[in-house]
Amino acid sequence: MQFSPVQTLSSRLTRRGADVLPGVLVTAAIALLASGVGAIVPVLGSAVPAIVIGVLLSLIRPRVMTGREHADARIQPGIAYSGKFLLQLAVVLLGVQLSIGAIAKVGLESLPIMLTTLAVCLVGAWLLGRMLGTERRLTTLIGVGTGICGASAIAAVSPVIGAASAEIAYAVSTIFLFNILAVLAFPLIGHALSLDPHTFGLFAGTAVNDTSSVVAAASVFSTAALGFAVVVKLVRTLMIIPISIGLSVMEARRSADGQKLTGRRIAKLVPWFLVGFIVVALINSTGLIPDAPREVLVQVSVFLIAMALAGIGLSTDIPALRRAGWRPLALGGMLWVLVTVTALATIAVTAALRG
């Protein structure tokens, strides 16, 4: 018996839904609990409680080895789905808060700070990596992860430089640690420096290296900072393309087997959710989305963010952080501080020049 393409697709979607449902329900329950905590302590929001609850549960629940991660086999697909797809979907929905004009304005405003922090991070990675004696590819992964967009940048450049799986795991573990520290420290820094939501969004979007952490830090600081921070972060994500091309050229010169990027591969480096975000913002720019549905979509995106961060927390591999050793952690820490200080200094200088 043959099935039509529509029936085949429907069957696959049904199986996929059954696979991810248990884990999605777990992250939804954590998100509800986190939302309750955020309602009681508004300064926390729902993002930080969600990831903290997830991490705590990852430490105490029964573990089953699944691939490289320790997780319960039944809920793992849904946890991964929440931590990746639902976060990306939330970012797309955040486009209802902005217009294409605002995105263009953000890009122009953040470009000097973005380019400065990226240059300082990459040069710093090269110098500090040599000083600490970390392996070249691992240094590159931590450098681009810190300077651009965390795990996404690491995933993009890993095949370009021929990184080993252990190097990728080390880099992601190191980046993740400082993502968590950024979520906790950046709102405190922002309030201590009396930054307004706009300035904090610019700071978080250029100095925090992973989308989920940018969202969490901005959410904790203020809801008003969230949309702007996400746009800055998404514009910054585009830096993956020139950096990957540059690394490809360097690897090709270093080895005859160096991997070159084709036009199709370059196009794939642009995340789908960035395109979706811009499309939603474009629709919003036309005025077709009424105020009431817009508010609902914003609240849905906030809840999806909490679910995503719960999934990320549940996926945390604490032993992997310990196994990474002190040198990659030291490199990641120094680059994190370097990017943070550079971002704040550049923001202050550009504000002074405009004033």
C-alpha positions as CSV (number, residue, x, y, z in Angstrom):
1,M,0.0,0.0,0.0
2,Q,1.4,3.3,-1.0
3,F,0.9,6.6,0.8
4,S,0.6,10.0,-0.8
5,P,3.2,12.7,0.1
6,V,0.6,14.4,2.2
7,Q,-0.1,11.3,4.2
8,T,3.6,10.6,4.6
9,L,4.3,14.1,5.9
10,S,1.3,13.9,8.3
11,S,2.6,10.6,9.6
12,R,6.1,12.0,10.2
13,L,4.7,15.0,12.0
14,T,2.5,12.8,14.2
15,R,5.5,10.7,15.1
16,R,7.6,13.8,15.8
17,G,4.8,15.3,17.9
18,A,4.6,12.1,20.0
19,D,8.4,12.1,20.4
20,V,8.7,15.6,21.7
21,L,5.4,15.9,23.7
22,P,6.7,14.5,27.0
23,G,9.7,16.7,27.2
24,V,7.7,19.8,26.0
25,L,5.2,19.2,28.8
26,V,8.0,19.1,31.3
27,T,9.5,22.4,30.1
28,A,5.9,23.9,30.0
29,A,5.4,22.9,33.6
30,I,8.7,24.5,34.6
31,A,7.8,27.6,32.6
32,L,4.5,27.9,34.5
33,L,6.3,27.5,37.8
34,A,9.0,30.1,36.7
35,S,6.2,32.5,35.7
36,G,4.7,32.2,39.1
37,V,8.1,32.9,40.7
38,G,8.5,35.9,38.4
39,A,5.0,37.2,39.3
40,I,6.0,37.1,43.0
41,V,9.5,38.5,42.4
42,P,9.1,40.7,39.3
43,V,12.8,41.6,39.1
44,L,13.6,37.9,38.3
45,G,11.1,37.6,35.5
46,S,10.4,34.0,34.3
47,A,13.7,33.5,32.4
48,V,16.2,33.1,35.3
49,P,13.9,30.9,37.4
50,A,13.2,28.7,34.4
51,I,16.9,28.0,33.7
52,V,17.8,27.7,37.4
53,I,15.0,25.2,38.0
54,G,16.1,23.3,34.9
55,V,19.7,23.1,36.1
56,L,18.7,21.9,39.5
57,L,16.4,19.2,38.1
58,S,19.2,18.1,35.8
59,L,21.4,17.4,38.9
60,I,18.8,15.4,40.9
61,R,16.7,13.5,38.4
62,P,17.7,9.9,37.3
63,R,20.1,9.9,34.3
64,V,20.3,7.8,31.3
65,M,23.2,8.2,28.8
66,T,21.8,9.4,25.5
67,G,24.5,10.3,23.0
68,R,26.9,12.8,24.6
69,E,24.3,14.2,27.1
70,H,22.9,12.7,30.3
71,A,19.2,12.8,30.1
72,D,16.1,10.8,30.5
73,A,15.6,9.1,27.1
74,R,11.8,9.7,27.1
75,I,11.8,13.4,27.6
76,Q,15.1,14.2,25.9
77,P,13.6,14.9,22.4
78,G,11.2,17.4,23.9
79,I,13.9,19.1,26.0
80,A,16.1,19.5,22.9
81,Y,13.1,20.8,20.9
82,S,12.2,23.3,23.6
83,G,15.8,24.5,24.0
84,K,16.3,25.1,20.3
85,F,13.1,25.4,18.2
86,L,10.8,27.0,20.7
87,L,13.5,29.6,21.5
88,Q,13.8,30.4,17.8
89,L,10.1,30.6,17.4
90,A,9.9,33.0,20.4
91,V,12.5,35.2,18.7
92,V,10.4,35.2,15.5
93,L,7.3,36.3,17.5
94,L,9.3,39.1,19.2
95,G,9.3,40.7,15.7
96,V,5.8,42.0,16.5
97,Q,7.4,44.6,18.7
98,L,9.5,46.2,16.0
99,S,9.4,47.6,12.5
100,I,11.9,47.3,9.6
101,G,12.8,50.9,10.1
102,A,13.7,50.2,13.7
103,I,15.9,47.2,12.7
104,A,17.8,49.3,10.2
105,K,18.2,52.0,12.8
106,V,19.5,49.5,15.4
107,G,21.9,48.1,12.9
108,L,23.5,51.5,12.2
109,E,23.6,52.4,15.9
110,S,25.1,49.1,17.1
111,L,27.6,48.6,14.2
112,P,30.5,50.5,15.7
113,I,30.1,48.8,19.1
114,M,29.6,45.4,17.4
115,L,32.7,45.6,15.2
116,T,34.9,47.0,18.0
117,T,33.9,44.2,20.5
118,L,34.3,41.5,17.8
119,A,37.8,42.8,16.7
120,V,39.0,43.1,20.4
121,C,37.6,39.6,21.1
122,L,39.3,37.9,18.2
123,V,42.6,39.6,18.7
124,G,42.4,38.9,22.4
125,A,41.6,35.2,21.8
126,W,44.7,34.9,19.6
127,L,47.0,36.6,22.1
128,L,45.6,35.0,25.3
129,G,45.2,31.6,23.6
130,R,49.0,31.7,22.8
131,M,49.8,32.8,26.3
132,L,47.7,30.1,27.9
133,G,48.8,27.4,25.4
134,T,45.3,26.4,24.4
135,E,44.9,24.5,21.1
136,R,44.5,26.7,18.0
137,R,41.1,25.3,16.9
138,L,39.7,25.4,20.5
139,T,40.9,29.0,20.8
140,T,39.2,29.9,17.6
141,L,35.9,28.3,18.7
142,I,35.9,30.1,22.1
143,G,36.9,33.3,20.4
144,V,34.1,33.3,17.8
145,G,31.6,31.9,20.4
146,T,32.3,34.8,22.7
147,G,32.6,37.5,20.0
148,I,29.5,36.6,17.9
149,C,26.7,34.3,19.2
150,G,27.9,31.4,21.3
151,A,27.0,27.9,20.3
152,S,25.5,29.0,17.0
153,A,28.8,30.6,15.9
154,I,30.7,27.5,17.2
155,A,28.5,25.2,15.2
156,A,28.9,27.4,12.1
157,V,32.7,27.6,12.1
158,S,33.5,24.1,13.4
159,P,33.3,22.3,10.0
160,V,35.1,25.2,8.4
161,I,38.2,24.8,10.7
162,G,37.8,21.0,11.0
163,A,37.3,21.1,14.8
164,A,37.1,17.8,16.6
165,S,34.0,16.8,18.6
166,A,35.9,17.1,21.9
167,E,37.0,20.6,21.0
168,I,33.4,21.6,20.2
169,A,32.2,20.2,23.5
170,Y,34.9,22.1,25.4
171,A,34.0,25.3,23.7
172,V,30.3,25.0,24.1
173,S,30.7,24.1,27.8
174,T,33.0,27.0,28.4
175,I,30.7,29.5,26.6
176,F,27.6,28.2,28.5
177,L,29.2,28.9,31.9
178,F,29.8,32.5,31.0
179,N,26.3,32.8,29.5
180,I,24.9,31.9,32.9
181,L,27.2,34.4,34.6
182,A,26.1,37.1,32.1
183,V,22.4,36.5,32.9
184,L,23.1,37.0,36.6
185,A,25.7,39.8,36.4
186,F,24.7,42.0,33.5
187,P,21.3,43.2,35.0
188,L,23.2,44.1,38.2
189,I,25.9,46.0,36.2
190,G,23.2,47.8,34.2
191,H,21.3,48.9,37.3
192,A,24.6,49.9,39.0
193,L,25.5,52.1,36.1
194,S,22.0,53.5,35.8
195,L,21.6,52.4,32.2
196,D,18.3,53.0,30.6
197,P,16.5,50.1,28.8
198,H,17.7,51.2,25.4
199,T,21.3,51.4,26.4
200,F,21.1,48.2,28.3
201,G,19.6,46.5,25.3
202,L,22.6,47.7,23.2
203,F,25.0,46.5,25.9
204,A,23.4,43.1,26.3
205,G,23.0,42.6,22.6
206,T,26.7,43.3,21.9
207,A,28.4,41.8,25.0
208,V,26.4,38.6,25.7
209,N,27.3,35.8,23.3
210,D,24.2,33.6,23.0
211,T,20.7,34.4,22.0
212,S,19.1,32.7,25.0
213,S,21.4,34.5,27.4
214,V,20.7,37.9,25.8
215,V,17.0,37.3,26.1
216,A,17.3,36.2,29.7
217,A,19.6,39.1,30.8
218,A,17.4,41.7,29.0
219,S,14.2,40.1,30.5
220,V,15.7,40.4,34.0
221,F,16.7,44.0,33.5
222,S,13.4,45.2,32.0
223,T,10.8,44.2,29.5
224,A,11.5,47.4,27.6
225,A,15.1,46.3,27.0
226,L,14.2,42.9,25.5
227,G,13.1,43.8,22.0
228,F,16.0,46.1,21.3
229,A,18.5,43.6,22.8
230,V,17.2,40.9,20.5
231,V,17.5,43.0,17.4
232,V,21.0,44.0,18.3
233,K,21.8,40.3,18.9
234,L,20.3,39.2,15.6
235,V,22.2,41.8,13.6
236,R,25.3,40.7,15.4
237,T,24.6,37.1,14.4
238,L,25.1,38.1,10.7
239,M,28.8,38.5,11.6
240,I,29.0,34.7,11.4
241,I,29.1,35.0,7.6
242,P,32.2,37.2,7.1
243,I,34.0,35.4,9.9
244,S,33.3,32.0,8.5
245,I,34.4,33.1,5.0
246,G,37.6,34.5,6.5
247,L,38.3,31.3,8.4
248,S,37.6,29.2,5.3
249,V,40.2,31.2,3.4
250,M,42.7,30.9,6.2
251,E,42.2,27.1,6.4
252,A,42.4,26.7,2.7
253,R,45.8,28.4,2.7
254,R,46.9,26.3,5.7
255,S,45.9,23.0,4.1
256,A,45.1,21.8,0.6
257,D,42.1,20.1,2.2
258,G,40.7,23.3,3.7
259,Q,37.0,23.5,3.4
260,K,35.7,26.3,1.1
261,L,32.3,27.9,1.5
262,T,29.9,27.7,-1.5
263,G,27.1,30.3,-2.0
264,R,24.6,27.7,-0.8
265,R,26.6,27.1,2.4
266,I,26.9,30.9,3.0
267,A,23.2,31.2,2.7
268,K,22.7,28.4,5.2
269,L,24.7,30.3,7.8
270,V,21.9,32.9,8.1
271,P,19.5,31.4,10.7
272,W,16.0,30.8,9.6
273,F,14.6,32.6,12.7
274,L,16.5,35.8,11.7
275,V,14.5,35.7,8.4
276,G,11.3,35.0,10.2
277,F,11.9,37.8,12.7
278,I,12.4,40.3,9.8
279,V,9.3,39.0,8.0
280,V,7.2,39.4,11.2
281,A,8.7,42.9,11.8
282,L,7.9,43.7,8.1
283,I,4.3,42.7,8.6
284,N,4.1,44.7,11.8
285,S,5.5,47.7,10.0
286,T,2.4,47.7,7.7
287,G,0.1,48.1,10.7
288,L,-1.8,44.9,9.9
289,I,-1.4,43.5,13.5
290,P,-3.9,45.1,15.9
291,D,-2.7,46.0,19.4
292,A,-4.6,43.2,21.3
293,P,-3.2,40.3,19.2
294,R,0.2,41.9,19.3
295,E,0.2,41.9,23.1
296,V,-0.9,38.2,23.1
297,L,1.9,37.3,20.8
298,V,4.4,39.1,23.0
299,Q,3.2,37.2,26.1
300,V,3.4,33.9,24.1
301,S,7.0,34.7,23.1
302,V,7.9,35.4,26.8
303,F,6.4,32.0,27.9
304,L,8.1,30.2,25.0
305,I,11.4,31.8,26.1
306,A,10.8,30.4,29.6
307,M,10.2,26.9,28.2
308,A,13.3,27.2,26.0
309,L,15.5,28.2,29.0
310,A,14.0,25.4,31.1
311,G,15.0,23.0,28.3
312,I,18.5,24.4,28.2
313,G,18.8,24.1,32.0
314,L,17.6,20.5,31.9
315,S,20.3,19.7,29.2
316,T,23.2,21.1,31.2
317,D,26.0,18.7,31.6
318,I,27.8,19.9,34.8
319,P,30.5,17.1,34.6
320,A,31.4,18.3,31.1
321,L,32.2,21.7,32.5
322,R,34.5,20.1,35.1
323,R,36.2,18.0,32.4
324,A,37.0,21.0,30.2
325,G,39.9,22.0,32.5
326,W,41.0,25.4,33.6
327,R,42.8,26.7,30.5
328,P,39.7,27.0,28.2
329,L,37.7,28.3,31.2
330,A,40.4,30.9,31.9
331,L,40.4,31.9,28.2
332,G,36.6,32.2,28.1
333,G,36.6,34.2,31.3
334,M,39.2,36.7,30.2
335,L,37.5,37.1,26.8
336,W,34.1,37.6,28.6
337,V,35.5,40.4,30.8
338,L,37.3,41.9,27.8
339,V,34.2,42.0,25.6
340,T,32.1,43.4,28.5
341,V,34.5,46.2,29.3
342,T,35.0,47.0,25.6
343,A,31.3,47.2,25.0
344,L,30.7,49.5,28.0
345,A,33.6,51.7,27.0
346,T,32.6,51.9,23.3
347,I,29.0,52.7,24.3
348,A,30.2,55.5,26.5
349,V,32.5,56.9,23.8
350,T,29.9,56.8,21.1
351,A,27.3,58.4,23.4
352,A,29.8,61.2,24.2
353,L,30.6,61.8,20.5
354,R,26.9,62.0,19.7
355,G,26.2,64.2,22.7
